[in-house]
């Protein structure tokens, strides 16, 4: 998952992301290291927070924007 990359690009700490997303900093760390996988609700929360698609977050595409119909 591109979580760490997106977080660093935005210039925020794990703690800031955790506070903004109402999570624990340890949880963010585990997502970034791959020790834990995010559920659907959390993936959507991260995608909305970073304004990227879930597919981009999950590295299914290199295009961070949403596909519009």
PyMOL commands that set and color helices and strands:
alter all, ss='L'
color gray80, all
select helices_A, chain A and resi 3-10+14-20+25-33+40-50+54-57
alter helices_A, ss='H'
color red, helices_A
deselect
rebuild
show_as cartoon
